[in-house]
């Protein structure tokens, strides 16, 4: 009899079903039972029927967090209009501490909702610079570049977004190394005033030009970085003013930059011949992609980001176009042109391929059909990543190969205890510019380098060939003219 009762109870027991409702009355027991249901990327949002404005996020990792929310007018870029949408403000994680319970969440909702709806001008006065930086990283790259206000409008390039994001996280939000954190947060004296905390912890009302100069002073040992950081601070303030996040003055506007040291150098003709001969030798068969790109840097003078992302043919979709830097034309061996899209000056460029460049590109094309390099056949790129052929190489892909080539060709120099490479991709571009200027003039060199003006080319690239100064008998023709003049008289 007892066995029958037990069996009946077993049959009647059913496993608790997952809670799928988006809105229900929150209880601690139900929130504990909640499991993530979503696409594995976005958080799973649930809403409390008992208290207006309380929501509960479950992340793919299983983390659970209380959020307050309120309807707020926001501009929908896709629809092109302003509409009311839910705006969320994080309160605290579920289960962090006893006081952070469901009751605490419900009692905290009114204050959090008020913070969401409070007028921007009032709320921002007490905001720290760090919070402004975070908002810029979230929304600052969605519109057009600030510099384009009175000219053609362009969105930010991916490389620019990557650079600004890295600077902001490393030097403004102090998410970099401990050495950088120490440098930018320790107590220092500047202009007889003590700075005892990083810029991110000052409120916007407190910050003036002195605070920006103090950041610059802390980074004085790396002047190029210091200039980049000050430039980004100015951009963040300009953006915040334009979008009504801050209506005060830009404290970085009048800050002078450290003078930038213009590095003007070129490889000698002997070094160029040595490098190109090696790239075109039998060694090419053992490392085709690296030696091809080295040769093309010397022969075409293009930037690293422009060559590493070139495809064998024009892509079909807009997404594919945005992921590459350019492509070879369908009949490139006869047309002799390479197309680069959205270059540094935001213009497309048609690059002429000389016979030497075409020859080495043909070797690269043939190399893909060898046993050692057949993996590259599946890639649309000239220079694919080895372990992901659907992506192209990047700035760091050839670092080890470049060091080995410098060592092999005897192009390394020792400065103190440091061994430096004489050959670099940047120096290839500078050498190309100088060589072109020697033979065809500054104007042609500037156009081949795709510079915005000849001043950029002259100030940063052109190194005259010293052989042009090897002049003998500079007065010889004048002396002969004088002698002829005397005879006639």
Rosetta blueprint (number, residue, H / E / L):
1 X L
2 X H
3 X H
4 X H
5 X H
6 X H
7 X H
8 X H
9 X H
10 X H
11 X H
12 X H
13 X L
14 X L
15 X L
16 X L
17 X L
18 X L
19 X L
20 X L
21 X L
22 X L
23 X E
24 X E
25 X L
26 X L
27 X L
28 X H
29 X H
30 X H
31 X H
32 X H
33 X H
34 X L
35 X L
36 X L
37 X L
38 X L
39 X L
40 X L
41 X L
42 X L
43 X L
44 X E
45 X E
46 X E
47 X E
48 X E
49 X L
50 X L
51 X L
52 X L
53 X L
54 X E
55 X E
56 X E
57 X E
58 X E
59 X L
60 X L
61 X L
62 X L
63 X L
64 X E
65 X E
66 X E
67 X E
68 X E
69 X E
70 X E
71 X E
72 X E
73 X E
74 X E
75 X E
76 X E
77 X L
78 X L
79 X L
80 X L
81 X E
82 X E
83 X E
84 X E
85 X E
86 X E
87 X E
88 X E
89 X E
90 X E
91 X E
92 X E
93 X E
94 X L
95 X L
96 X L
97 X L
98 X L
99 X L
100 X L
101 X L
102 X H
103 X H
104 X H
105 X H
106 X H
107 X H
108 X H
109 X H
110 X H
111 X H
112 X H
113 X H
114 X H
115 X H
116 X H
117 X H
118 X L
119 X L
120 X H
121 X H
122 X H
123 X H
124 X H
125 X H
126 X L
127 X L
128 X E
129 X H
130 X H
131 X H
132 X H
133 X H
134 X H
135 X H
136 X H
137 X H
138 X H
139 X H
140 X L
141 X L
142 X L
143 X L
144 X E
145 X L
146 X H
147 X H
148 X H
149 X L
150 X L
151 X L
152 X L
153 X L
154 X L
155 X E
156 X L
157 X L
158 X H
159 X H
160 X H
161 X H
162 X H
163 X H
164 X H
165 X H
166 X H
167 X H
168 X H
169 X H
170 X H
171 X H
172 X H
173 X L
174 X L
175 X L
176 X L
177 X L
178 X H
179 X H
180 X H
181 X H
182 X H
183 X H
184 X H
185 X H
186 X L
187 X L
188 X E
189 X E
190 X E
191 X L
192 X L
193 X E
194 X E
195 X E
196 X L
197 X L
198 X L
199 X H
200 X H
201 X H
202 X L
203 X E
204 X L
205 X L
206 X L
207 X L
208 X L
209 X H
210 X H
211 X H
212 X H
213 X H
214 X H
215 X H
216 X H
217 X H
218 X H
219 X L
220 X L
221 X L
222 X L
223 X H
224 X H
225 X H
226 X H
227 X H
228 X H
229 X H
230 X H
231 X H
232 X H
233 X H
234 X H
235 X H
236 X H
237 X H
238 X H
239 X H
240 X H
241 X H
242 X H
243 X L
244 X L
245 X L
246 X L
247 X L
248 X L
249 X L
250 X L
251 X L
252 X L
253 X L
254 X L
255 X L
256 X L
257 X L
258 X L
259 X L
260 X L
261 X L
262 X L
263 X L
264 X L
265 X L
266 X L
267 X L
268 X L
269 X H
270 X H
271 X H
272 X H
273 X H
274 X H
275 X H
276 X H
277 X H
278 X H
279 X H
280 X L
281 X L
282 X H
283 X H
284 X H
285 X H
286 X H
287 X L
288 X H
289 X H
290 X H
291 X H
292 X H
293 X H
294 X H
295 X H
296 X H
297 X H
298 X H
299 X H
300 X H
301 X L
302 X L
303 X L
304 X H
305 X H
306 X H
307 X H
308 X L
309 X L
310 X E
311 X E
312 X L
313 X L
314 X L
315 X L
316 X L
317 X L
318 X H
319 X H
320 X H
321 X H
322 X H
323 X H
324 X L
325 X L
326 X E
327 X E
328 X E
329 X L
330 X L
331 X L
332 X H
333 X H
334 X H
335 X H
336 X L
337 X E
338 X E
339 X E
340 X E
341 X L
342 X L
343 X L
344 X L
345 X L
346 X L
347 X L
348 X L
349 X E
350 X E
351 X E
352 X E
353 X L
354 X L
355 X H
356 X H
357 X H
358 X H
359 X H
360 X H
361 X H
362 X H
363 X H
364 X H
365 X H
366 X H
367 X H
368 X L
369 X L
370 X L
371 X H
372 X H
373 X H
374 X H
375 X H
376 X H
377 X H
378 X H
379 X L
380 X L
381 X E
382 X L
383 X L
384 X E
385 X E
386 X L
387 X L
388 X E
389 X E
390 X E
391 X E
392 X E
393 X L
394 X L
395 X L
396 X L
397 X L
398 X L
399 X H
400 X H
401 X H
402 X H
403 X H
404 X H
405 X H
406 X H
407 X H
408 X H
409 X L
410 X L
411 X L
412 X E
413 X E
414 X E
415 X E
416 X L
417 X L
418 X E
419 X E
420 X E
421 X E
422 X L
423 X L
424 X L
425 X H
426 X H
427 X H
428 X H
429 X H
430 X H
431 X H
432 X H
433 X H
434 X H
435 X H
436 X H
437 X H
438 X H
439 X H
440 X H
441 X L
442 X H
443 X H
444 X H
445 X H
446 X H
447 X H
448 X H
449 X L
450 X L
451 X L
452 X L
453 X L
454 X H
455 X H
456 X H
457 X H
458 X H
459 X H
460 X H
461 X L
462 X L
463 X L
464 X L
465 X L
466 X H
467 X H
468 X H
469 X H
470 X L
471 X L
472 X L
473 X L
474 X L
475 X L
476 X H
477 X H
478 X H
479 X H
480 X H
481 X H
482 X H
483 X H
484 X H
485 X H
486 X H
487 X H
488 X H
489 X L
